[in-house]
Amino acid sequence: MKKLIQLIQIAKRDLNMEDDVYRANLKAWAGCDSTTQMDKKQLDKVIKGMEKLGFKKKKPVRRKVDQALLDKEPLLKKLGQVWTVMKAHKLIENGSYIALEKWAAKQSKGLNDGKEIERLDWMVPIANQLIERLKRYHLRLMKQAMMVKIPAVLRYYKELKTDELDEPSEMFAIQTKLQASRLNMPIHMQRVRYLELLQAYEDCNEFIRRFGKSSDDIKGVSNAKAR
């Protein structure tokens, strides 16, 4: 409703409509000479009336975040890198800098005396705090995802014939399994640090990508077909 009223005010200005003419038109189109007393249906009628007089809605211009500008600021660049990794990990849907800016703007209220900072390139003074908040958010999402990945790694490792692997692959498989077993214990998962879990998360992803086809999967497909 508020946006419709604002649009009507823009139309009035664009059409250079005098106030008495404006009020008369409102009355003729919607039966009321004040937009604040109108419902949505009446406001829509007013907008259609304005359009008949020549008003054209302007398509909103999507603001783009200048990544090159942000990259000049080391802290903002680091903030963007964490966000990009979260997208690569499929932990967030939108990995764009505009989405990061929206997230950061909401966070900025608590870091700027309750006042929201709208643009990412204005957030240099609070960038350190934003990075730490984003890392905590990333850590929390990784922990949630690892609840699925760890059992998968341990299950696939049981199916793996390590003696048939080359030495680097065997070492990787063993190390990832040990890592997953350790993090499978709640006390270790609670205490794990950001960089440690980041490495474990990526290793588990790579392990599942390489060795993810297990006999359990094959049985599952066979059972599903049988049904």
GIGI-V988162 format. One record per run of one state. SS is the DSSP state (a for helix, b for strand, c for the rest). FROM is the first residue (numbers start at 1). TO is the last residue. If there is no record, write none. Layout:
SS&FROM&TO  SS&FROM&TO
This chain:
c&1&1  a&2&14  c&15&18  a&19&30  c&31&34  a&35&37  c&38&39  a&40&52  c&53&66  a&67&71  c&72&73  a&74&88  c&89&96  a&97&111  c&112&119  a&120&122  c&123&123  a&124&159  c&160&161  a&162&164  c&165&166  a&167&183  c&184&185  a&186&191  c&192&193  a&194&211  c&212&214  a&215&226  c&227&227
